[in-house]
Amino acid sequence: MREIRYVDALNKAIREEMIRDGNIFLIGEDIGPLGGTFGVYKDLFREFGEKRVRQTPISESAIIGTAVGAAMTGLRPIAEIMYIDFITTAMDQVINQAAKLSFMSGGNVQMPLVIRTQQGPGTREAAQHSQNLEAWFVHTPGLKVVMPSSPYDAKGLLKSSIRDNSPVIFIEHRLLYFKKGSVPEGEWLVPLGEAEVKKEGNDITVVATSLMVHQALEAAEILSKEISVEVIDPRTLVPLDIEKVIASVKKTGRILILHEAPVRGGIGAEFVRQVTEKAFDYLDSPPRVLGGLNTPIPFSPPLENACVPQVEDIVGMVKEIVKEK
Amino acid sequence: MDINRERLIGMLKTMYKIRLFEERAKKLYKAGMMAGNFLGALHSYIGQEAIAVGACSCLKKDDYVVSTHRGHGHAIAKGGDIKRILAELQGKETGYSRGRGGSMHLFDLKIGLLGGNGIVGAGLPIAIGAAFSSQYKKTSQVTVCFFGDGAATQGTFHESLNIASLWKLPVVFICENNLYAVTTPASETIATPNVGERASAYGIPGKVIDGNDVLLVSATVEEAVKRTRTGKGPTLIECRTYRWDPHCFVITETRPKEEIEEWKAKDPIPRFERKLVEEKIINQEEIERMKSEVIKEMDAAEKFAQESPLPSVETFKEEVCAK
């Protein structure tokens, strides 16, 4: 199978879908000749023209609002928010409009809308360009939340998101854009709501999304001689395939959830709740969450690194949990 | 008057429909409240009828309307079914939004009604999207975006007018300036004397007109609709008006009595009616017949709403869990 980069997998997904369905259009900042600040839309402007690749002023409310109005009236917009941090200026349109109008209309209107964005620390861009905000959207009924960790998932999940009739917040990771992975040719999808066991193991279940999947796999590799780690990527947080996680916990008896977002009020807590409710008797040790510190992300490299789980932190925490009785 | 007789009489009838609907809705709302059944906030359109009616009289069935929290008038003027509007106000399954939205959220895609909104100013970017859709699909549909003086002070106003002008979108922005954002006078919220002149900042035509003159509203919107339907881009029209009731019925009236009376004397309905009688387009007898028809319609709507079932909790839970 050929290896392509995450960014190119996204590009292919969008291009294929745009060829398939003329109602799909792209809207966002600097998505024209530049092809988006990270190149996800490379060459699409040249191929599809400004009718379908609509570059906007810096007006996030209008970007999402235009997508909402267009989705209600029969188009299938893909709106890009350059950094997830910038979505704050469009939150009314995301939370009160996109997430709710189909519901509030009693199903009279549909909202087939994808909001693509990227997040994460690691590029020394400080606290307004480095946040992990997935929990906000998971907490808002009416939105689906997708976080692909590999080029394969990026392509398959984006295609499913585009074909979905609900609004989807599609969260990419900046540090994954240039990572390569196997992506088969041809037509296939990754359905929303299907977790994947990225590595099988027997001693502990580690749940991770996005970039953290890679850190978890690296930690599992380091630990492989002493501890058998199972790594599960839920791939989509809404809908959530909790059954696969529960099944794994029933096998391993231990669980660690990883994310870069601050632990306080983070998505890890939701896994802990569901595992505690559904598999309490199977647990050999308390479920744990390893996440970001409860602080804005600082600029300086050592400080930034200290704010999010590093591979050695994961290794340390897994060892600690497995020792617990 | 260069509008045909049928349309003029239709406009008068729709104004009565809105007026009598709002009176009926208010009566039912207050009776419900007395009985301990509080049904949200109700925002009356009484006093502003000329704007919705004048504007929507220029539209086709498939043109879009983006409405506001004060949206019953827009829904009725766009051809909404009074029975389903009243049922929605009562939280019934037969309502436009099946009891999920209520008074502020009336949707009917079949007549281009893209919903009211509980968030002041949120409709403007959505209107841009609807207009973009028509441009994209090369239909000749236009979008009319209603909003108030309160929305004119939100950031979305700027973002939307800027993009609408840049992309020459088929949209007409109608600011219903009823002089108060809830209880705060427009003079304390808007830095310049009016909203309409802001159009020049976006390179589009702007008008400030008497919003209680239905013929003037319709002539002004007609011109803007024609312009935008032929690809010449948006227009901003500020209609000066006044709502007779407080912001909603849970807010205490703070406006001066004399001011309210002064505006009631400028009631858009008798003003239009007098004109139609003078021009011999309608006579008193026909007006009385029209009113009694509208009252009958209200009675039927009230009966329909009251007899309609409330939504089923079981079905609702199933629907929610399926997602």
Chai-1 contact restraints between the chains, C-beta under 6 A:
chainA,res_idxA,chainB,res_idxB,connection_type,confidence,min_distance_angstrom,max_distance_angstrom,comment,restraint_id
A,S59,B,E159,contact,1.0,0.0,6.0,A-B,restraint_1
A,S61,B,P125,contact,1.0,0.0,6.0,A-B,restraint_2
A,S61,B,T156,contact,1.0,0.0,6.0,A-B,restraint_3
A,S61,B,E159,contact,1.0,0.0,6.0,A-B,restraint_4
A,A62,B,P125,contact,1.0,0.0,6.0,A-B,restraint_5
A,A62,B,E159,contact,1.0,0.0,6.0,A-B,restraint_6
A,A62,B,S160,contact,1.0,0.0,6.0,A-B,restraint_7
A,A62,B,I163,contact,1.0,0.0,6.0,A-B,restraint_8
A,G65,B,P125,contact,1.0,0.0,6.0,A-B,restraint_9
A,G65,B,I126,contact,1.0,0.0,6.0,A-B,restraint_10
A,T66,B,I128,contact,1.0,0.0,6.0,A-B,restraint_11
A,T66,B,G129,contact,1.0,0.0,6.0,A-B,restraint_12
A,T66,B,F132,contact,1.0,0.0,6.0,A-B,restraint_13
A,V68,B,I126,contact,1.0,0.0,6.0,A-B,restraint_14
A,V68,B,G129,contact,1.0,0.0,6.0,A-B,restraint_15
A,G69,B,I126,contact,1.0,0.0,6.0,A-B,restraint_16
A,G69,B,G129,contact,1.0,0.0,6.0,A-B,restraint_17
A,G69,B,A130,contact,1.0,0.0,6.0,A-B,restraint_18
A,A70,B,G129,contact,1.0,0.0,6.0,A-B,restraint_19
A,A70,B,F132,contact,1.0,0.0,6.0,A-B,restraint_20
A,A70,B,S133,contact,1.0,0.0,6.0,A-B,restraint_21
A,M72,B,L114,contact,1.0,0.0,6.0,A-B,restraint_22
A,T73,B,A130,contact,1.0,0.0,6.0,A-B,restraint_23
A,T73,B,S133,contact,1.0,0.0,6.0,A-B,restraint_24
A,L75,B,S133,contact,1.0,0.0,6.0,A-B,restraint_25
A,D92,B,I119,contact,1.0,0.0,6.0,A-B,restraint_26
A,D92,B,A122,contact,1.0,0.0,6.0,A-B,restraint_27
A,N96,B,I119,contact,1.0,0.0,6.0,A-B,restraint_28
A,Q97,B,A122,contact,1.0,0.0,6.0,A-B,restraint_29
A,F103,B,R100,contact,1.0,0.0,6.0,A-B,restraint_30
A,M104,B,S97,contact,1.0,0.0,6.0,A-B,restraint_31
A,M104,B,R100,contact,1.0,0.0,6.0,A-B,restraint_32
A,M104,B,G101,contact,1.0,0.0,6.0,A-B,restraint_33
A,M104,B,H105,contact,1.0,0.0,6.0,A-B,restraint_34
A,S105,B,S97,contact,1.0,0.0,6.0,A-B,restraint_35
A,S105,B,F107,contact,1.0,0.0,6.0,A-B,restraint_36
A,G106,B,S97,contact,1.0,0.0,6.0,A-B,restraint_37
A,G106,B,R98,contact,1.0,0.0,6.0,A-B,restraint_38
A,G106,B,R100,contact,1.0,0.0,6.0,A-B,restraint_39
A,N108,B,F107,contact,1.0,0.0,6.0,A-B,restraint_40
A,N108,B,L109,contact,1.0,0.0,6.0,A-B,restraint_41
A,V109,B,F107,contact,1.0,0.0,6.0,A-B,restraint_42
A,V109,B,L109,contact,1.0,0.0,6.0,A-B,restraint_43
